Amino acid sequence: MSEIIRKALDSFLSVCPLAVGEVVGVGVSGGADSLCLALSLAELARARGFRVRAVTVDHGLRPESADEAAAVAEVMRTAGIPHETLVWEGAKPRTRIEEKAREKRYEMMLNWCRKEGIGKLFTAHHAGDQAETFWARLARGSGVDGLSAMAPVRRQSGIDICRPFLSVDKEVLKQELFDRGIVWAEDGMNADEAYERVRWRHRQAILSDMGLTPVVIGRTADRLRRARAALDFYADRFCAALVYFAPAGYAVLPAASFDALPLETQIRVMQRVLTRVGGDKDVSLEALERYILGHPIRMTLGGCLLVRRRDDLFVAREVARMAPAAVVPAFQKTAWDRFWIWAACPVCVGAGKAVGYDALPHVIRCSVPNVSADEAVSVHFFRPNEKELEKSCRLDYKKETERPVYIWMKEDEKD
């Protein structure tokens, strides 16, 4: 193993250590980068006591894909690395092929990891991939988050996606395989300028001549990632200290304190509020900037309605986006919209003017779940922990004049 590759792996494992006996997955496509990762990681595993399993996804998008997957299996067998090939069955996309194939590849590999009890999936993204991601996002006008490019570790669907080679040039990986006498496959799509990444790749030589090498871009992305972490830290502190997330599903921010924040922190705070209240994680940066710079009294954004009244900024789910009214059976935990509901008698729940919330702006009040029933009920919105919920649902309701209804947000159940 070359010194550059060993240093990259050692550096990564110093901040993301692997336990003795731990099994990790590695995605292997058959290209030089992923083959090099699998072989180098397996060599290190023998010295450190963890174990490596390889997985290949055969997309079936090219006639030679099955042969390439078989070639990977043979290299892994020779190296003593357990390997499995996953075949993408069914219809294939005709548009946005690269994007959809990438999504499907991750979906299949992550499902495989969960099935096999593997918590970490290693992928061989290198400095060139990082630079291509940076340029593509820069061209779209991305902010700090986008220009942070790919993180060394990213959690997705309960699995840590690990990228130890982000600072390594692809030529180093190719040379490693050449020295080992390993032949790799070249994907024809990697030369097709119909794909955006390929266009950036072909222009990288010009950019490198100007000093904008993949290594320099990777260093810039690392520094932007540090800036992102600092911005997130202060946004999280503001949310924890000053934003009231009501158990009934809306949020209240102190308008003056929010307006006094730097613009970038305001954006991050509002992203968090909209995600928790409305569930939309993809509100555009431009839309957030327009809202914050415009200071409107009322606006819809990210599936939410935002209303300023006196000293407060209210954020609630847009009523039109809430689930239709539904009947909740007695003594049965039932999902409705963003909530869990448990009732001691059959009830109907829907959007409406909930009783007891007259102090809220009218349009915000309408987003609070409204409960109706054929008998008297008492509605309790709360943020439960497991013991509180279990105790509440074991009361002797025959002694109560009103049948209790407990409502809590699904998000709060995770707290």
TORKOL-4160 file (C-alpha; in steps of 0.2 Angstrom, whole numbers, padded with zeros to 4 digits, m for minus):
415
<pt num="1" X="0000" Y="0000" Z="0000"/>
<pt num="2" X="0007" Y="0017" Z="m0005"/>
<pt num="3" X="0011" Y="0030" Z="0009"/>
<pt num="4" X="m0002" Y="0042" Z="0002"/>
<pt num="5" X="m0016" Y="0029" Z="0003"/>
<pt num="6" X="m0010" Y="0023" Z="0020"/>
<pt num="7" X="m0009" Y="0041" Z="0027"/>
<pt num="8" X="m0027" Y="0044" Z="0021"/>
<pt num="9" X="m0034" Y="0029" Z="0029"/>
<pt num="10" X="m0025" Y="0031" Z="0045"/>
<pt num="11" X="m0031" Y="0049" Z="0046"/>
<pt num="12" X="m0049" Y="0045" Z="0043"/>
<pt num="13" X="m0049" Y="0030" Z="0055"/>
<pt num="14" X="m0041" Y="0042" Z="0069"/>
<pt num="15" X="m0057" Y="0052" Z="0069"/>
<pt num="16" X="m0069" Y="0038" Z="0064"/>
<pt num="17" X="m0061" Y="0022" Z="0072"/>
<pt num="18" X="m0067" Y="0005" Z="0069"/>
<pt num="19" X="m0068" Y="m0008" Z="0083"/>
<pt num="20" X="m0060" Y="m0025" Z="0083"/>
<pt num="21" X="m0072" Y="m0037" Z="0075"/>
<pt num="22" X="m0082" Y="m0024" Z="0067"/>
<pt num="23" X="m0089" Y="m0027" Z="0050"/>
<pt num="24" X="m0089" Y="m0013" Z="0037"/>
<pt num="25" X="m0096" Y="m0013" Z="0019"/>
<pt num="26" X="m0087" Y="m0006" Z="0004"/>
<pt num="27" X="m0095" Y="m0001" Z="m0012"/>
<pt num="28" X="m0085" Y="m0008" Z="m0027"/>
<pt num="29" X="m0090" Y="m0003" Z="m0045"/>
<pt num="30" X="m0075" Y="m0011" Z="m0054"/>
<pt num="31" X="m0067" Y="0006" Z="m0057"/>
<pt num="32" X="m0049" Y="0010" Z="m0051"/>
<pt num="33" X="m0054" Y="0020" Z="m0036"/>
<pt num="34" X="m0067" Y="0008" Z="m0028"/>
<pt num="35" X="m0055" Y="m0007" Z="m0031"/>
<pt num="36" X="m0041" Y="0002" Z="m0023"/>
<pt num="37" X="m0052" Y="0006" Z="m0008"/>
<pt num="38" X="m0058" Y="m0012" Z="m0006"/>
<pt num="39" X="m0040" Y="m0019" Z="m0007"/>
<pt num="40" X="m0032" Y="m0006" Z="0004"/>
<pt num="41" X="m0045" Y="m0007" Z="0017"/>
<pt num="42" X="m0044" Y="m0026" Z="0018"/>
<pt num="43" X="m0026" Y="m0025" Z="0020"/>
<pt num="44" X="m0028" Y="m0013" Z="0034"/>
<pt num="45" X="m0042" Y="m0024" Z="0042"/>
<pt num="46" X="m0030" Y="m0038" Z="0043"/>
<pt num="47" X="m0018" Y="m0028" Z="0054"/>
<pt num="48" X="m0031" Y="m0019" Z="0065"/>
<pt num="49" X="m0044" Y="m0033" Z="0067"/>
<pt num="50" X="m0060" Y="m0026" Z="0059"/>
<pt num="51" X="m0068" Y="m0035" Z="0044"/>
<pt num="52" X="m0072" Y="m0030" Z="0026"/>
<pt num="53" X="m0087" Y="m0035" Z="0015"/>
<pt num="54" X="m0088" Y="m0029" Z="m0003"/>
<pt num="55" X="m0104" Y="m0025" Z="m0012"/>
<pt num="56" X="m0107" Y="m0022" Z="m0031"/>
<pt num="57" X="m0123" Y="m0015" Z="m0039"/>
<pt num="58" X="m0126" Y="m0021" Z="m0057"/>
<pt num="59" X="m0137" Y="m0007" Z="m0064"/>
<pt num="60" X="m0139" Y="m0016" Z="m0081"/>
<pt num="61" X="m0138" Y="0001" Z="m0089"/>
<pt num="62" X="m0124" Y="m0005" Z="m0101"/>
<pt num="63" X="m0122" Y="m0022" Z="m0110"/>
<pt num="64" X="m0105" Y="m0025" Z="m0101"/>
<pt num="65" X="m0111" Y="m0022" Z="m0084"/>
<pt num="66" X="m0114" Y="m0040" Z="m0079"/>
<pt num="67" X="m0096" Y="m0045" Z="m0085"/>
<pt num="68" X="m0089" Y="m0030" Z="m0075"/>
<pt num="69" X="m0098" Y="m0036" Z="m0059"/>
<pt num="70" X="m0091" Y="m0054" Z="m0062"/>
<pt num="71" X="m0074" Y="m0047" Z="m0064"/>
<pt num="72" X="m0075" Y="m0038" Z="m0047"/>
<pt num="73" X="m0081" Y="m0054" Z="m0039"/>
<pt num="74" X="m0066" Y="m0063" Z="m0045"/>
<pt num="75" X="m0054" Y="m0049" Z="m0039"/>
<pt num="76" X="m0063" Y="m0050" Z="m0022"/>
<pt num="77" X="m0062" Y="m0069" Z="m0021"/>
<pt num="78" X="m0043" Y="m0068" Z="m0025"/>
<pt num="79" X="m0041" Y="m0055" Z="m0012"/>
<pt num="80" X="m0051" Y="m0065" Z="0001"/>
<pt num="81" X="m0064" Y="m0052" Z="0003"/>
<pt num="82" X="m0082" Y="m0058" Z="0005"/>
<pt num="83" X="m0092" Y="m0050" Z="m0010"/>
<pt num="84" X="m0110" Y="m0049" Z="m0016"/>
<pt num="85" X="m0118" Y="m0042" Z="m0032"/>
<pt num="86" X="m0134" Y="m0034" Z="m0031"/>
<pt num="87" X="m0144" Y="m0033" Z="m0048"/>
<pt num="88" X="m0156" Y="m0019" Z="m0052"/>
<pt num="89" X="m0171" Y="m0027" Z="m0059"/>
<pt num="90" X="m0185" Y="m0019" Z="m0068"/>
<pt num="91" X="m0187" Y="m0004" Z="m0079"/>
<pt num="92" X="m0173" Y="0008" Z="m0081"/>
<pt num="93" X="m0174" Y="0027" Z="m0082"/>
<pt num="94" X="m0174" Y="0036" Z="m0098"/>
<pt num="95" X="m0170" Y="0054" Z="m0091"/>
<pt num="96" X="m0158" Y="0060" Z="m0078"/>
<pt num="97" X="m0150" Y="0043" Z="m0079"/>
<pt num="98" X="m0134" Y="0047" Z="m0069"/>
<pt num="99" X="m0144" Y="0055" Z="m0055"/>
<pt num="100" X="m0157" Y="0041" Z="m0054"/>
<pt num="101" X="m0144" Y="0027" Z="m0055"/>
<pt num="102" X="m0134" Y="0035" Z="m0041"/>
<pt num="103" X="m0150" Y="0036" Z="m0030"/>
<pt num="104" X="m0154" Y="0018" Z="m0034"/>
<pt num="105" X="m0136" Y="0012" Z="m0031"/>
<pt num="106" X="m0136" Y="0020" Z="m0013"/>
<pt num="107" X="m0153" Y="0013" Z="m0010"/>
<pt num="108" X="m0148" Y="m0004" Z="m0014"/>
<pt num="109" X="m0132" Y="m0004" Z="m0005"/>
<pt num="110" X="m0139" Y="0004" Z="0011"/>
<pt num="111" X="m0153" Y="m0009" Z="0011"/>
<pt num="112" X="m0140" Y="m0022" Z="0010"/>
<pt num="113" X="m0130" Y="m0015" Z="0025"/>
<pt num="114" X="m0146" Y="m0014" Z="0036"/>
<pt num="115" X="m0150" Y="m0032" Z="0031"/>
<pt num="116" X="m0132" Y="m0038" Z="0035"/>
<pt num="117" X="m0131" Y="m0028" Z="0051"/>
<pt num="118" X="m0117" Y="m0017" Z="0044"/>
<pt num="119" X="m0117" Y="0001" Z="0051"/>
<pt num="120" X="m0103" Y="0009" Z="0040"/>
<pt num="121" X="m0102" Y="0009" Z="0021"/>
<pt num="122" X="m0086" Y="0015" Z="0013"/>
<pt num="123" X="m0086" Y="0023" Z="m0004"/>
<pt num="124" X="m0071" Y="0028" Z="m0015"/>
<pt num="125" X="m0075" Y="0047" Z="m0019"/>
<pt num="126" X="m0058" Y="0055" Z="m0021"/>
<pt num="127" X="m0051" Y="0073" Z="m0024"/>
<pt num="128" X="m0058" Y="0074" Z="m0042"/>
<pt num="129" X="m0075" Y="0069" Z="m0037"/>
<pt num="130" X="m0075" Y="0082" Z="m0023"/>
<pt num="131" X="m0069" Y="0096" Z="m0035"/>
<pt num="132" X="m0083" Y="0091" Z="m0048"/>
<pt num="133" X="m0096" Y="0092" Z="m0034"/>
<pt num="134" X="m0089" Y="0109" Z="m0029"/>
<pt num="135" X="m0089" Y="0116" Z="m0046"/>
<pt num="136" X="m0107" Y="0110" Z="m0050"/>
<pt num="137" X="m0114" Y="0118" Z="m0034"/>
<pt num="138" X="m0104" Y="0134" Z="m0037"/>
<pt num="139" X="m0112" Y="0135" Z="m0054"/>
<pt num="140" X="m0130" Y="0134" Z="m0046"/>
<pt num="141" X="m0126" Y="0148" Z="m0034"/>
<pt num="142" X="m0124" Y="0137" Z="m0018"/>
<pt num="143" X="m0120" Y="0144" Z="m0001"/>
<pt num="144" X="m0109" Y="0138" Z="0012"/>
<pt num="145" X="m0118" Y="0121" Z="0014"/>
<pt num="146" X="m0117" Y="0117" Z="m0004"/>
<pt num="147" X="m0099" Y="0122" Z="m0006"/>
<pt num="148" X="m0094" Y="0112" Z="0009"/>
<pt num="149" X="m0096" Y="0098" Z="m0005"/>
<pt num="150" X="m0095" Y="0080" Z="0002"/>
<pt num="151" X="m0092" Y="0077" Z="0020"/>
<pt num="152" X="m0080" Y="0063" Z="0025"/>
<pt num="153" X="m0094" Y="0055" Z="0035"/>
<pt num="154" X="m0112" Y="0057" Z="0031"/>
<pt num="155" X="m0127" Y="0048" Z="0039"/>
<pt num="156" X="m0140" Y="0042" Z="0028"/>
<pt num="157" X="m0155" Y="0030" Z="0032"/>
<pt num="158" X="m0146" Y="0025" Z="0048"/>
<pt num="159" X="m0129" Y="0020" Z="0040"/>
<pt num="160" X="m0113" Y="0030" Z="0040"/>
<pt num="161" X="m0107" Y="0033" Z="0023"/>
<pt num="162" X="m0088" Y="0035" Z="0024"/>
<pt num="163" X="m0076" Y="0043" Z="0012"/>
<pt num="164" X="m0058" Y="0042" Z="0017"/>
<pt num="165" X="m0051" Y="0046" Z="0000"/>
<pt num="166" X="m0058" Y="0064" Z="m0003"/>
<pt num="167" X="m0040" Y="0071" Z="m0002"/>
<pt num="168" X="m0032" Y="0058" Z="m0013"/>
<pt num="169" X="m0029" Y="0061" Z="m0032"/>
<pt num="170" X="m0036" Y="0047" Z="m0043"/>
<pt num="171" X="m0020" Y="0045" Z="m0052"/>
<pt num="172" X="m0013" Y="0039" Z="m0035"/>
<pt num="173" X="m0026" Y="0026" Z="m0034"/>
<pt num="174" X="m0023" Y="0020" Z="m0052"/>
<pt num="175" X="m0005" Y="0019" Z="m0048"/>
<pt num="176" X="m0008" Y="0008" Z="m0033"/>
<pt num="177" X="m0018" Y="m0005" Z="m0044"/>
<pt num="178" X="m0005" Y="m0004" Z="m0057"/>
<pt num="179" X="0008" Y="m0009" Z="m0044"/>
<pt num="180" X="m0003" Y="m0023" Z="m0038"/>
<pt num="181" X="m0006" Y="m0029" Z="m0056"/>
<pt num="182" X="m0024" Y="m0027" Z="m0055"/>
<pt num="183" X="m0034" Y="m0022" Z="m0071"/>
<pt num="184" X="m0049" Y="m0011" Z="m0068"/>
<pt num="185" X="m0064" Y="m0006" Z="m0079"/>
<pt num="186" X="m0067" Y="0011" Z="m0087"/>
<pt num="187" X="m0086" Y="0016" Z="m0087"/>
<pt num="188" X="m0090" Y="0023" Z="m0104"/>
<pt num="189" X="m0102" Y="0035" Z="m0096"/>
<pt num="190" X="m0087" Y="0043" Z="m0088"/>
<pt num="191" X="m0082" Y="0050" Z="m0105"/>
<pt num="192" X="m0099" Y="0056" Z="m0111"/>
<pt num="193" X="m0101" Y="0075" Z="m0110"/>
<pt num="194" X="m0120" Y="0073" Z="m0109"/>
<pt num="195" X="m0117" Y="0071" Z="m0090"/>
<pt num="196" X="m0113" Y="0087" Z="m0080"/>
<pt num="197" X="m0099" Y="0079" Z="m0070"/>
<pt num="198" X="m0090" Y="0073" Z="m0085"/>
<pt num="199" X="m0090" Y="0091" Z="m0092"/>
<pt num="200" X="m0083" Y="0098" Z="m0076"/>
<pt num="201" X="m0070" Y="0083" Z="m0076"/>
<pt num="202" X="m0064" Y="0088" Z="m0094"/>
<pt num="203" X="m0062" Y="0106" Z="m0089"/>
<pt num="204" X="m0052" Y="0102" Z="m0073"/>
<pt num="205" X="m0036" Y="0103" Z="m0082"/>
<pt num="206" X="m0039" Y="0121" Z="m0087"/>
<pt num="207" X="m0044" Y="0125" Z="m0069"/>
<pt num="208" X="m0029" Y="0117" Z="m0062"/>
<pt num="209" X="m0018" Y="0127" Z="m0074"/>
<pt num="210" X="m0025" Y="0142" Z="m0064"/>
<pt num="211" X="m0020" Y="0134" Z="m0048"/>
<pt num="212" X="m0038" Y="0128" Z="m0044"/>
<pt num="213" X="m0032" Y="0110" Z="m0042"/>
<pt num="214" X="m0044" Y="0096" Z="m0035"/>
<pt num="215" X="m0033" Y="0096" Z="m0019"/>
<pt num="216" X="m0035" Y="0115" Z="m0017"/>
<pt num="217" X="m0053" Y="0114" Z="m0020"/>
<pt num="218" X="m0054" Y="0100" Z="m0007"/>
<pt num="219" X="m0045" Y="0111" Z="0006"/>
<pt num="220" X="m0057" Y="0125" Z="0002"/>
<pt num="221" X="m0072" Y="0113" Z="0005"/>
<pt num="222" X="m0064" Y="0108" Z="0021"/>
<pt num="223" X="m0063" Y="0126" Z="0027"/>
<pt num="224" X="m0081" Y="0129" Z="0022"/>
<pt num="225" X="m0087" Y="0114" Z="0031"/>
<pt num="226" X="m0079" Y="0121" Z="0047"/>
<pt num="227" X="m0088" Y="0137" Z="0044"/>
<pt num="228" X="m0104" Y="0128" Z="0042"/>
<pt num="229" X="m0102" Y="0119" Z="0058"/>
<pt num="230" X="m0099" Y="0135" Z="0067"/>
<pt num="231" X="m0115" Y="0143" Z="0059"/>
<pt num="232" X="m0125" Y="0127" Z="0064"/>
<pt num="233" X="m0119" Y="0128" Z="0082"/>
<pt num="234" X="m0126" Y="0146" Z="0084"/>
<pt num="235" X="m0142" Y="0142" Z="0075"/>
<pt num="236" X="m0145" Y="0127" Z="0086"/>
<pt num="237" X="m0141" Y="0137" Z="0102"/>
<pt num="238" X="m0154" Y="0150" Z="0096"/>
<pt num="239" X="m0167" Y="0137" Z="0093"/>
<pt num="240" X="m0164" Y="0129" Z="0110"/>
<pt num="241" X="m0165" Y="0145" Z="0120"/>
<pt num="242" X="m0178" Y="0155" Z="0111"/>
<pt num="243" X="m0189" Y="0146" Z="0099"/>
<pt num="244" X="m0205" Y="0138" Z="0107"/>
<pt num="245" X="m0210" Y="0122" Z="0098"/>
<pt num="246" X="m0228" Y="0119" Z="0104"/>
<pt num="247" X="m0234" Y="0101" Z="0107"/>
<pt num="248" X="m0249" Y="0106" Z="0096"/>
<pt num="249" X="m0237" Y="0108" Z="0081"/>
<pt num="250" X="m0234" Y="0126" Z="0079"/>
<pt num="251" X="m0218" Y="0137" Z="0083"/>
<pt num="252" X="m0216" Y="0154" Z="0090"/>
<pt num="253" X="m0200" Y="0165" Z="0089"/>
<pt num="254" X="m0196" Y="0182" Z="0097"/>
<pt num="255" X="m0197" Y="0193" Z="0082"/>
<pt num="256" X="m0184" Y="0206" Z="0088"/>
<pt num="257" X="m0171" Y="0193" Z="0093"/>
<pt num="258" X="m0173" Y="0184" Z="0077"/>
<pt num="259" X="m0172" Y="0200" Z="0067"/>
<pt num="260" X="m0156" Y="0205" Z="0076"/>
<pt num="261" X="m0147" Y="0189" Z="0070"/>
<pt num="262" X="m0135" Y="0189" Z="0056"/>
<pt num="263" X="m0143" Y="0185" Z="0039"/>
<pt num="264" X="m0135" Y="0168" Z="0038"/>
<pt num="265" X="m0140" Y="0163" Z="0055"/>
<pt num="266" X="m0158" Y="0168" Z="0052"/>
<pt num="267" X="m0158" Y="0157" Z="0037"/>
<pt num="268" X="m0152" Y="0142" Z="0047"/>
<pt num="269" X="m0164" Y="0145" Z="0061"/>
<pt num="270" X="m0179" Y="0146" Z="0049"/>
<pt num="271" X="m0173" Y="0131" Z="0040"/>
<pt num="272" X="m0174" Y="0121" Z="0057"/>
<pt num="273" X="m0191" Y="0128" Z="0061"/>
<pt num="274" X="m0199" Y="0125" Z="0044"/>
<pt num="275" X="m0192" Y="0107" Z="0044"/>
<pt num="276" X="m0199" Y="0103" Z="0062"/>
<pt num="277" X="m0216" Y="0111" Z="0059"/>
<pt num="278" X="m0219" Y="0108" Z="0041"/>
<pt num="279" X="m0207" Y="0093" Z="0037"/>
<pt num="280" X="m0200" Y="0101" Z="0022"/>
<pt num="281" X="m0181" Y="0099" Z="0022"/>
<pt num="282" X="m0178" Y="0107" Z="0004"/>
<pt num="283" X="m0184" Y="0125" Z="0006"/>
<pt num="284" X="m0173" Y="0134" Z="m0007"/>
<pt num="285" X="m0160" Y="0147" Z="m0001"/>
<pt num="286" X="m0168" Y="0160" Z="m0013"/>
<pt num="287" X="m0185" Y="0158" Z="m0005"/>
<pt num="288" X="m0178" Y="0160" Z="0013"/>
<pt num="289" X="m0168" Y="0175" Z="0008"/>
<pt num="290" X="m0183" Y="0183" Z="0000"/>
<pt num="291" X="m0193" Y="0180" Z="0016"/>
<pt num="292" X="m0180" Y="0187" Z="0028"/>
<pt num="293" X="m0175" Y="0202" Z="0018"/>
<pt num="294" X="m0193" Y="0206" Z="0014"/>
<pt num="295" X="m0200" Y="0205" Z="0032"/>
<pt num="296" X="m0218" Y="0202" Z="0026"/>
<pt num="297" X="m0232" Y="0201" Z="0039"/>
<pt num="298" X="m0238" Y="0185" Z="0032"/>
<pt num="299" X="m0231" Y="0172" Z="0020"/>
<pt num="300" X="m0231" Y="0154" Z="0015"/>
<pt num="301" X="m0215" Y="0145" Z="0014"/>
<pt num="302" X="m0209" Y="0127" Z="0014"/>
<pt num="303" X="m0227" Y="0121" Z="0018"/>
<pt num="304" X="m0229" Y="0133" Z="0032"/>
<pt num="305" X="m0238" Y="0149" Z="0035"/>
<pt num="306" X="m0227" Y="0162" Z="0044"/>
<pt num="307" X="m0237" Y="0177" Z="0053"/>
<pt num="308" X="m0229" Y="0191" Z="0062"/>
<pt num="309" X="m0240" Y="0198" Z="0076"/>
<pt num="310" X="m0234" Y="0212" Z="0088"/>
<pt num="311" X="m0218" Y="0204" Z="0096"/>
<pt num="312" X="m0219" Y="0187" Z="0089"/>
<pt num="313" X="m0216" Y="0177" Z="0073"/>
<pt num="314" X="m0228" Y="0162" Z="0072"/>
<pt num="315" X="m0224" Y="0147" Z="0061"/>
<pt num="316" X="m0238" Y="0134" Z="0058"/>
<pt num="317" X="m0242" Y="0120" Z="0045"/>
<pt num="318" X="m0252" Y="0126" Z="0030"/>
<pt num="319" X="m0269" Y="0120" Z="0033"/>
<pt num="320" X="m0271" Y="0115" Z="0015"/>
<pt num="321" X="m0256" Y="0103" Z="0017"/>
<pt num="322" X="m0263" Y="0095" Z="0032"/>
<pt num="323" X="m0271" Y="0077" Z="0031"/>
<pt num="324" X="m0290" Y="0076" Z="0028"/>
<pt num="325" X="m0301" Y="0073" Z="0044"/>
<pt num="326" X="m0301" Y="0055" Z="0050"/>
<pt num="327" X="m0309" Y="0044" Z="0063"/>
<pt num="328" X="m0297" Y="0038" Z="0077"/>
<pt num="329" X="m0303" Y="0022" Z="0085"/>
<pt num="330" X="m0303" Y="0021" Z="0104"/>
<pt num="331" X="m0288" Y="0014" Z="0113"/>
<pt num="332" X="m0277" Y="0013" Z="0098"/>
<pt num="333" X="m0262" Y="0023" Z="0094"/>
<pt num="334" X="m0266" Y="0031" Z="0077"/>
<pt num="335" X="m0256" Y="0042" Z="0065"/>
<pt num="336" X="m0263" Y="0058" Z="0058"/>
<pt num="337" X="m0254" Y="0071" Z="0049"/>
<pt num="338" X="m0238" Y="0074" Z="0059"/>
<pt num="339" X="m0246" Y="0068" Z="0075"/>
<pt num="340" X="m0249" Y="0052" Z="0085"/>
<pt num="341" X="m0266" Y="0051" Z="0093"/>
<pt num="342" X="m0273" Y="0040" Z="0107"/>
<pt num="343" X="m0290" Y="0042" Z="0113"/>
<pt num="344" X="m0302" Y="0034" Z="0126"/>
<pt num="345" X="m0316" Y="0034" Z="0114"/>
<pt num="346" X="m0319" Y="0036" Z="0095"/>
<pt num="347" X="m0315" Y="0053" Z="0090"/>
<pt num="348" X="m0314" Y="0063" Z="0073"/>
<pt num="349" X="m0298" Y="0073" Z="0071"/>
<pt num="350" X="m0295" Y="0086" Z="0058"/>
<pt num="351" X="m0289" Y="0104" Z="0054"/>
<pt num="352" X="m0300" Y="0117" Z="0062"/>
<pt num="353" X="m0302" Y="0130" Z="0076"/>
<pt num="354" X="m0295" Y="0120" Z="0091"/>
<pt num="355" X="m0303" Y="0125" Z="0107"/>
<pt num="356" X="m0292" Y="0134" Z="0120"/>
<pt num="357" X="m0281" Y="0142" Z="0107"/>
<pt num="358" X="m0290" Y="0159" Z="0105"/>
<pt num="359" X="m0274" Y="0169" Z="0109"/>
<pt num="360" X="m0266" Y="0163" Z="0093"/>
<pt num="361" X="m0268" Y="0172" Z="0076"/>
<pt num="362" X="m0283" Y="0165" Z="0068"/>
<pt num="363" X="m0274" Y="0156" Z="0053"/>
<pt num="364" X="m0262" Y="0148" Z="0065"/>
<pt num="365" X="m0275" Y="0142" Z="0077"/>
<pt num="366" X="m0283" Y="0133" Z="0062"/>
<pt num="367" X="m0267" Y="0122" Z="0060"/>
<pt num="368" X="m0270" Y="0115" Z="0078"/>
<pt num="369" X="m0278" Y="0098" Z="0077"/>
<pt num="370" X="m0297" Y="0099" Z="0081"/>
<pt num="371" X="m0305" Y="0085" Z="0090"/>
<pt num="372" X="m0324" Y="0081" Z="0090"/>
<pt num="373" X="m0333" Y="0066" Z="0098"/>
<pt num="374" X="m0350" Y="0060" Z="0102"/>
<pt num="375" X="m0346" Y="0062" Z="0121"/>
<pt num="376" X="m0336" Y="0074" Z="0131"/>
<pt num="377" X="m0318" Y="0073" Z="0129"/>
<pt num="378" X="m0303" Y="0082" Z="0136"/>
<pt num="379" X="m0288" Y="0085" Z="0123"/>
<pt num="380" X="m0271" Y="0085" Z="0130"/>
<pt num="381" X="m0256" Y="0090" Z="0119"/>
<pt num="382" X="m0240" Y="0085" Z="0126"/>
<pt num="383" X="m0222" Y="0081" Z="0123"/>
<pt num="384" X="m0221" Y="0063" Z="0130"/>
<pt num="385" X="m0207" Y="0052" Z="0136"/>
<pt num="386" X="m0210" Y="0033" Z="0136"/>
<pt num="387" X="m0215" Y="0032" Z="0154"/>
<pt num="388" X="m0227" Y="0047" Z="0154"/>
<pt num="389" X="m0236" Y="0040" Z="0139"/>
<pt num="390" X="m0237" Y="0022" Z="0146"/>
<pt num="391" X="m0244" Y="0029" Z="0162"/>
<pt num="392" X="m0256" Y="0041" Z="0153"/>
<pt num="393" X="m0263" Y="0026" Z="0143"/>
<pt num="394" X="m0267" Y="0015" Z="0158"/>
<pt num="395" X="m0279" Y="0027" Z="0168"/>
<pt num="396" X="m0296" Y="0020" Z="0174"/>
<pt num="397" X="m0306" Y="0031" Z="0162"/>
<pt num="398" X="m0323" Y="0024" Z="0169"/>
<pt num="399" X="m0320" Y="0036" Z="0183"/>
<pt num="400" X="m0318" Y="0051" Z="0172"/>
<pt num="401" X="m0332" Y="0063" Z="0167"/>
<pt num="402" X="m0323" Y="0067" Z="0151"/>
<pt num="403" X="m0314" Y="0055" Z="0140"/>
<pt num="404" X="m0295" Y="0060" Z="0138"/>
<pt num="405" X="m0287" Y="0062" Z="0121"/>
<pt num="406" X="m0268" Y="0062" Z="0120"/>
<pt num="407" X="m0260" Y="0070" Z="0105"/>
<pt num="408" X="m0241" Y="0072" Z="0102"/>
<pt num="409" X="m0230" Y="0076" Z="0087"/>
<pt num="410" X="m0221" Y="0061" Z="0080"/>
<pt num="411" X="m0205" Y="0071" Z="0080"/>
<pt num="412" X="m0207" Y="0074" Z="0099"/>
<pt num="413" X="m0208" Y="0055" Z="0102"/>
<pt num="414" X="m0190" Y="0054" Z="0096"/>
<pt num="415" X="m0184" Y="0067" Z="0109"/>
